[in-house]
Amino acid sequence: MKNITFENINEVRNLFSISKKVVVLCHKNPDGDTLGSGFGLYQWLENQGHKVDVMTPDFPPEFLRCIPNFEKLIIFSQNKEICRQKIFEAEIIFVIDHNAISRMGEIGDVISQPKGIKILIDHHECYFPENLFDFVLCKPEVCATAQIIFDFFRMFSEQKFIDKNVATALFTGILTDSISFTTATTTAETLQIAGILLSYGVEKNLIYESIYENFSENRLRLLGFALNEKMILDKEFHYGYISLTIKELEKYNYNIGDTEGFVNYPLTIKGIILSAFFTEKKDFIKISFRSRGNVDVNVFAHQYFNGGGHPSAAGGKYFGNLENAIERFKQLAPQLIQKI
């Protein structure tokens, strides 16, 4: 495994000296960053004459259709044989915005077998075995993988292949993963890159409207129910959480992406520095964590809830019922808070 640097970038650049078959793998439960990064890379490579396919294990939310080429996304769960064939025929495989086998769904069962050159580009702490990738560009201190993808293009000195579609995809990734440029990892460089992307004609207002102002009535009513009936606060230990059962989701005709951002609402309350959102699934409980200050939910999720992510934003799973998942969180949360 080699870390991609300015010193060895020519070694990577030479891989693309002639047209190649490339597969870009996005993570399951795809968000704006993995798809924005994936399709930004897709268009940049296509503009150079490479044959590229973008895959994800399952379906993305509809509001991400603002990303150019969204309709070309191949869903592994619906096209298993085609995806396997393309992965095994690929000369270069990019793994984008994730680095844990658990984030790859069924794709994780085949990723180690193909002989194609594997390149990881990500901004999470790396948990993959070192021998899985040939090249790695990983920067946990950066707010979005889309920002790293732009840096990757600059390292290539091939910005001439950036067009409006590339810029729109990357801008969407940065906008969503920085939570509209509000995270602690949003830096002056992030804003400078966003400005450069806008210069390619990115229609930022249309992107914002598509992502944040394009919800169904059911989604808004579900949010109202979640905040009014299901939000619990512990002001002594400065945490809050929301939980939703399968039946509650079905009552509001839940669609993929409808609960996006719900975990952030407890943090808007004065004095709350840790938030969790529990979603009941068929075989496990999905959990999202958010925090402020020095509360590290990445370590918390990795140690106790089979997950990980960033210091202020992470996710995990609990293999049991919803009540037990919440109880475990309530037992552990005060210990996390008391560490700061």
C-alpha positions in Angstrom: 0.0 0.0 0.0 1.3 3.5 -0.9 0.0 6.8 0.3 -0.6 9.1 -2.7 1.7 12.1 -2.5 3.1 14.8 -4.8 6.3 12.8 -4.9 4.7 9.6 -6.3 1.7 11.0 -8.2 3.4 10.2 -11.5 3.1 6.5 -10.6 -0.6 6.9 -10.3 -0.9 9.2 -13.3 0.8 6.6 -15.5 -2.0 4.2 -14.7 -4.4 6.4 -16.7 -2.0 7.1 -19.6 -4.3 5.0 -21.9 -8.0 4.3 -21.8 -8.9 2.0 -18.9 -12.0 0.2 -17.5 -12.7 1.8 -14.1 -15.2 1.0 -11.4 -16.1 3.5 -8.7 -17.5 2.0 -5.5 -19.7 4.1 -3.2 -20.8 3.1 0.2 -24.2 1.7 1.2 -26.9 4.1 2.3 -25.3 6.5 -0.1 -25.2 10.2 0.9 -24.3 13.3 -1.0 -20.5 13.0 -0.4 -20.1 9.4 -1.6 -22.2 10.0 -4.7 -20.9 13.6 -5.4 -17.3 12.3 -5.1 -18.1 9.2 -7.2 -19.8 11.0 -10.0 -17.3 13.9 -9.9 -14.6 11.3 -10.4 -16.7 9.5 -13.0 -17.1 12.6 -15.2 -13.5 13.7 -14.9 -12.3 10.2 -16.0 -14.9 10.0 -18.8 -13.7 13.4 -20.1 -10.3 11.7 -20.5 -11.7 8.8 -22.5 -11.9 6.1 -19.8 -14.8 3.7 -19.4 -16.3 4.2 -16.0 -19.1 2.6 -13.9 -20.3 3.9 -10.5 -21.9 1.4 -8.1 -23.5 1.4 -4.7 -24.8 -1.5 -2.7 -28.3 -0.1 -2.3 -30.6 2.8 -3.4 -29.9 6.4 -2.7 -32.4 9.1 -1.7 -34.3 10.7 -4.5 -33.2 14.3 -3.5 -29.7 13.5 -4.7 -30.9 13.4 -8.3 -29.4 16.9 -8.6 -26.0 15.2 -9.0 -25.2 15.0 -12.7 -25.3 11.4 -14.2 -27.2 10.2 -11.2 -29.3 8.0 -13.5 -26.2 6.0 -14.5 -25.7 4.7 -10.9 -25.7 0.9 -10.9 -27.4 -0.7 -7.8 -25.5 -3.8 -6.7 -28.5 -5.4 -5.0 -30.5 -5.2 -8.2 -27.8 -6.0 -10.7 -25.5 -8.5 -8.9 -24.1 -10.5 -11.8 -23.5 -7.4 -14.0 -21.8 -5.6 -11.1 -19.6 -8.6 -10.3 -18.6 -8.9 -13.9 -17.7 -5.2 -14.2 -15.7 -5.4 -10.9 -13.7 -8.4 -12.1 -13.1 -6.8 -15.5 -12.0 -3.5 -14.1 -8.4 -2.4 -14.5 -8.8 0.2 -11.8 -11.2 0.1 -8.8 -11.8 3.3 -6.7 -13.3 2.9 -3.2 -14.8 6.3 -2.3 -15.8 7.8 1.0 -15.6 4.6 3.0 -13.0 2.1 4.1 -14.7 -0.5 6.2 -16.0 -3.8 4.7 -19.3 -3.2 6.6 -19.9 0.0 4.6 -19.8 -2.0 1.3 -22.8 -4.3 1.8 -22.6 -7.3 -0.5 -19.8 -5.7 -2.5 -17.6 -6.4 0.4 -17.8 -10.1 -0.4 -16.0 -9.6 -3.8 -13.8 -6.5 -3.4 -10.7 -8.5 -2.3 -10.8 -10.9 -5.2 -10.4 -8.8 -8.4 -6.9 -8.2 -9.7 -7.5 -4.6 -10.7 -5.5 -1.8 -9.1 -7.4 -0.6 -6.0 -7.3 3.0 -5.0 -8.9 4.3 -1.7 -9.9 8.0 -1.4 -11.6 8.8 1.9 -11.8 11.1 4.9 -12.6 8.6 7.6 -10.2 6.8 10.0 -9.0 3.8 8.1 -10.0 0.3 9.3 -9.3 -1.7 6.1 -6.4 -4.2 6.0 -3.3 -2.5 4.7 -2.8 -5.1 1.9 -6.2 -4.5 0.3 -5.3 -1.3 -1.5 -2.5 -0.4 -3.9 -2.8 3.4 -3.3 -4.5 5.4 -0.6 -5.4 9.1 -0.3 -7.0 9.4 3.2 -7.4 12.7 5.0 -9.6 12.4 8.2 -9.0 16.1 8.9 -10.9 17.2 5.7 -14.7 17.8 5.9 -15.6 15.8 2.8 -14.2 13.2 0.4 -15.3 15.5 -2.4 -12.7 18.0 -1.3 -10.0 15.3 -1.4 -11.2 14.3 -4.9 -10.6 17.9 -6.0 -7.1 17.8 -4.5 -6.5 14.5 -6.4 -7.3 16.4 -9.6 -4.9 19.2 -8.7 -2.2 16.6 -7.9 -2.7 15.3 -11.5 -2.4 18.8 -12.9 -5.4 17.9 -15.0 -7.9 20.6 -14.0 -8.7 21.1 -17.7 -10.9 18.0 -17.4 -13.1 19.6 -14.8 -16.4 20.8 -16.2 -19.8 22.0 -14.9 -20.9 18.4 -14.2 -17.7 17.5 -12.3 -17.9 20.8 -10.3 -21.6 20.3 -9.5 -21.0 16.8 -8.2 -18.1 17.8 -6.0 -19.9 20.9 -4.7 -22.8 18.7 -3.7 -20.5 16.4 -1.8 -18.8 19.2 0.1 -22.1 21.0 0.8 -23.8 18.0 2.3 -20.9 16.5 4.3 -19.9 19.9 5.8 -23.6 20.4 6.7 -23.7 23.5 4.6 -20.2 24.6 5.6 -20.8 24.5 9.4 -18.7 21.5 10.6 -15.4 22.1 12.5 -13.5 20.5 9.7 -14.8 23.2 7.2 -11.7 25.3 6.6 -10.6 28.3 4.6 -9.4 25.9 2.0 -12.8 24.2 1.9 -14.4 27.6 1.1 -11.8 28.4 -1.5 -12.4 25.1 -3.3 -16.1 25.7 -3.2 -15.6 29.1 -4.8 -13.5 27.5 -7.5 -16.2 25.0 -8.2 -18.8 27.7 -8.4 -16.7 29.4 -11.1 -17.6 26.4 -13.4 -21.2 27.4 -13.4 -22.5 25.4 -10.5 -26.1 26.4 -9.7 -25.8 26.3 -5.9 -29.3 27.5 -5.2 -30.8 24.7 -7.2 -28.6 22.2 -5.4 -29.6 23.6 -2.0 -33.3 23.5 -2.9 -33.1 20.0 -4.2 -31.4 18.7 -1.1 -33.0 20.7 1.7 -36.2 22.2 0.4 -37.7 19.3 -1.6 -39.2 17.0 1.0 -42.6 15.3 1.0 -45.5 16.2 3.3 -45.1 12.9 5.0 -41.4 13.6 5.8 -42.3 16.9 7.5 -45.1 15.3 9.5 -42.7 12.5 10.5 -40.2 15.1 11.7 -42.9 16.8 13.8 -43.9 13.5 15.4 -40.2 12.7 16.1 -39.6 16.0 17.8 -42.8 16.2 19.7 -43.3 12.6 20.8 -40.0 10.8 20.5 -37.2 13.3 21.5 -35.8 12.6 24.9 -33.4 14.9 26.7 -31.1 14.3 29.7 -30.0 17.8 30.7 -27.9 16.5 33.6 -25.6 14.7 31.2 -26.2 17.0 28.3 -27.5 14.5 25.7 -30.6 13.9 23.7 -31.9 11.1 21.5 -34.7 10.3 19.1 -35.9 6.8 18.2 -38.3 5.6 15.6 -39.8 2.1 15.2 -40.6 0.3 11.9 -44.3 0.8 12.5 -43.8 4.5 13.2 -41.9 4.9 9.9 -44.5 3.0 8.0 -47.3 5.2 9.4 -45.7 8.2 7.7 -44.9 6.2 4.4 -41.2 6.4 5.0 -38.9 6.7 2.0 -35.1 6.5 1.8 -33.6 9.7 3.0 -36.7 10.9 4.9 -34.9 10.9 8.3 -31.8 12.6 7.0 -30.7 15.3 9.5 -33.0 14.2 12.3 -30.1 13.4 14.6 -29.0 17.1 14.4 -32.1 18.5 16.1 -31.3 17.7 19.8 -28.0 19.5 19.3 -29.8 22.8 18.5 -31.0 22.8 22.1 -28.9 24.9 24.5 -26.7 22.7 26.7 -27.0 19.5 24.6 -23.6 18.4 23.3 -24.4 14.7 22.4 -27.2 13.5 20.2 -28.2 10.0 19.0 -30.9 8.9 16.5 -32.1 5.2 16.6 -33.9 3.7 13.6 -35.4 0.2 14.0 -34.5 -2.1 11.1 -35.5 -5.7 10.4 -32.3 -7.3 11.8 -30.6 -4.5 13.8 -30.9 -1.0 15.1 -29.2 1.7 13.0 -27.7 4.6 15.1 -26.4 8.0 14.1 -24.4 10.1 16.5 -23.6 13.8 16.5 -21.6 15.9 19.1 -20.1 19.2 19.9 -16.8 20.3 21.4 -14.5 17.5 22.6 -17.1 14.7 22.6 -15.6 12.1 20.3 -18.5 10.0 18.9 -16.1 8.2 16.4 -14.3 6.3 19.1 -17.6 5.9 21.0 -19.4 4.3 18.0 -16.4 2.1 17.1 -15.9 0.8 20.6 -19.5 0.2 21.6 -21.8 0.2 18.5 -20.0 -1.6 15.7 -19.4 1.6 13.8 -17.3 4.7 13.4 -16.9 7.9 11.4 -15.7 11.3 12.5 -15.1 12.8 16.0 -18.3 14.9 15.7 -20.4 12.7 13.4 -20.5 8.9 13.4 -22.8 5.9 13.0 -23.2 2.4 14.3 -25.4 -0.7 14.7 -26.9 -2.5 17.6 -27.8 -6.2 17.1 -30.8 -6.5 19.4 -34.1 -4.7 20.1 -34.6 -1.0 20.1 -35.2 -0.7 23.9 -31.9 -2.4 24.7 -30.0 -0.2 22.2 -31.4 2.9 23.9 -30.6 1.6 27.3 -27.0 0.8 26.4 -26.6 4.3 25.0 -28.1 5.8 28.2 -25.7 3.8 30.3 -22.6 4.8 28.3 -23.4 8.4 27.3 -22.7 9.9 30.8 -19.2 8.2 30.8 -18.5 9.8 27.4 -19.6 13.2 28.6 -17.7 13.0 31.9 -14.4 12.3 30.0 -14.3 15.9 28.6 
